[in-house]
Amino acid sequence: MPFAVYVLGLSVFCIGTTEFMISGLLPELSRDLSVSVPAVGWLISGYALGVVVGGPALTVATLRVNRKKALVALLLLFVLGQTMGALAPGYGVLMTGRVIAALAQGAFFGIGSVVAVELAGPERRGRALAIMFAGLTVANVFGVPAGTFLSQHAGWRASFWAVDALAVLALLGVLFAVPRRPGGPYAGVRAEFTAFRNPRVWVALSTSMLTQAAIFCCFSYLSKLFTDVSGFSEATVPLLLTLFGVGCFAGSLVGGRFADRHLLPNLYGGIAAMAVVLAVLTVTAHSRVATVATILAFGLTAFSINPALQAQVMREAGDAPTLATTTNTSAFNLGNTIGPWVGGSVIGAGLGYTAPVWSGALLAVAGLGTALLSGVLQRRAAAAPAKPAASVPVTTP
């Protein structure tokens, strides 16, 4: 696998750590900023909303720009937002900094996915995406727990500065490791929008949104579940988040291997298993030992489907995957917006810290429904007579 794919993975690690680590900083941010726990959870939703809006917009703006230059510019924007967050004097500036950093994520993930697949070759699409997005799982294994540890011992700003430094390192890596023209000819702006005429693309995007909503409805409030329901101390939370991350990392590796050959079965099995695990967690959360085992299983099932979700959209988009893949990242983060909002709402309604887990299980069942619909539509498309493809002008970025 080309070294540049691993550099993209490092970039994703930095972005993913910023996106996820708020879950581990809930108590410190709540105390320091004098806001409620649900309000801190909305920092995750605000970030995700920035990805939803910024991803497609910045992708369209950079479609004619050389992809390497686009990746560099997006990382610079991320560093700017992260620095604002680290220096933020209050909740409003922190939210603004997170939104600015988030604007870069969707376009970076979309363009980076296309670059990774072009460098690795279409026959290794799933594995290249698994390596790149393993940065998200490593963010859960090391980034989130390390951010939580730093926050507890040096303040939450130290966590933001640490990610900022790594992001600068990733920026240098992209500058030196990613080829100037990493891919072949580009199909053009018109073709990128044409991909959305395919209804299977929209169903795939819906699956991404619902499954991510299920994950983040629960994940965003795990630290409070651990302390207030399971009875763990705050000092134990980083270790438990590390365990969740280990499950995520293992799930991503397994999912990457199956995504190339068994894409839809991988989705069916992974989503169904996650729904079951979340339902079980509502019971096992009252036992420390059982919580440890269930959290590991949650990470394994939650991230086993990610390579398949990304590969599915790229496959349905055909020869114009850049905007569709970016929109898939927006779908992920729309789910990340909905999930914490739902979780915070049921907590605010007085239903307790197991309520987001039940809500996540129901969202996962809805995601399984759209995944099954994808299979039905794919079988119908395979059985239908082939139509002549429309010619699209080809240009080079």
Disulfide bonds with the S-S distance in Angstrom:
none
